[in-house]
């Protein structure tokens, strides 16, 4: 795959070029509330690239907080359904965090599992992701513990690395190659490769210090210890779901029918979270996850056991946003450290592992 | 600190309480809520300007995991005490079912993760007009109360700016900040006064409030919340601190506080026997809107 170089200035020019060519350009920039967030580029400026970590992940670009699935109209003796076409504008993300890009590749698995999620894949297909190798944000980063790194290429089409005077550019996919080819006047020959390698190594070393645990190794311990007292974690948790709201890999949604007048209405899907009691409340009034201990266990289990059993991937990119956002001071790094300690001190278990091997819900071929 | 730990140790050792809800060192430079259930665990307790959380939230009947720990003693700052008084006033907590440890607080940090020391610039806005006095609810007082002196709350200046705008300008402002809302309900879940077992916003038959985070649903939600908290919100600002979208919710809660104060002469009180306007009727209440 080709390598190139682009100046900071030309990257802004490129952003304008892409907009003029009819692409939506998504960059990190201050939101309406003043927080750094991914959103539509404003006047082609890329001044916030590599600045503060966007408060929420990139997932909203592919799984919007709310999205219409279909509209219904009440006809005389019938109900007419009109499926919604997913809005999938040709898009380029400039300056994605590598962890946020990796999350998309991880989520592709579940989005193409028992059901092929058309809106998700329409946007995935229409989007080219240009990531910027990360310097490591702070002590809550732990991407190196989930098999990634601050310069991971997973999920990215192009990887930028900041070097003197601009960015080293590396195409990683056909989409990335095409982006470079279509805009080749903005790029020059690759340079700064030694410096880029040095910076990337420094960032990786920095993040490694935050959590000396390979989170992939806790999978089996989790499977065999569903009832372990460790999971009495819930007291300080508010069940607010701030963790899920900022998480790049939490993807659960709720489907609601909203009437709009007497003539019809819209079926929408909205972000949801397993941290609330309502999430598992049955119509009968029974709730299988009846306290916050059980709900937090679910969060840990789904990310580090269930998803990896089913898809061979950890449902976490180590971005650390949950730890930063939690109003009650819950910290996933601390939990992983504890689990790893328990894992090391426990004898290899002969007990059967609680493994979700049930077939896909639809019983289809996927 | 020693005084607080000694007290907690005693309360736990003589089984006066099953849990002391206080603060402990968290990960990194921050503190976090702590649930000490044995005299040994009382050694973890700390209190300083990093202790921002309103621990009265954990006394809400919704917190079944906390309730299962036994009778609580709770560490409260002056602001938290008002929330506790609200829970007692609204019959969610019985006064005799909680031991109140009032800690002297000279103000807390707006952002404890910053690692900065407490100063005029770094203090949480709500501390600016706090008198810092120990609450009359206190069963135990720890430390010498002192009034923080940090000038007037910045939210008031921002409210004055909004008030000076035309209605369409104000609407445009709220439209822009509400466009960031994903209806994650974090503001509701962390609120000490949002204790309903089933929130009106969660009801689907009939659906009063659209749960989708489109602007219509977001406006409906934030207006419902403003109305349901008017005269009840104590201004602890946990909602704004926790909001993953950074929505300036104190603009709404503070405005409602001012309206209630002007019309009903009520400010959040740490005395549960002072009736709040939503739970009391007075013949001289303003009622010119009834025609």
Interface residues (C-beta under 8 A of the other chain):
Chain A: X31 X32 X33 X34 X35 X37 X55 X56 X60 X65 X66 X139 X140 X234 X235 X236 X237 X238 X239 X240 X241 X242 X244 X245 X246 X254 X256 X258 X259 X268 X270 X271 X273 X276 X278 X290 X291 X292 X293 X323 X324 X325 X327 X328 X329 X330 X331 X333 X334
Chain B: X26 X27 X28 X30 X31 X32 X33 X34 X35 X53 X57 X58 X62 X63 X64 X65 X66 X68 X69 X113 X176 X177 X179 X180 X182 X183 X184 X185 X186 X188 X189 X190 X202 X204 X207 X210 X211 X212 X213 X214 X217 X238 X241 X242 X244 X245 X246 X247 X248
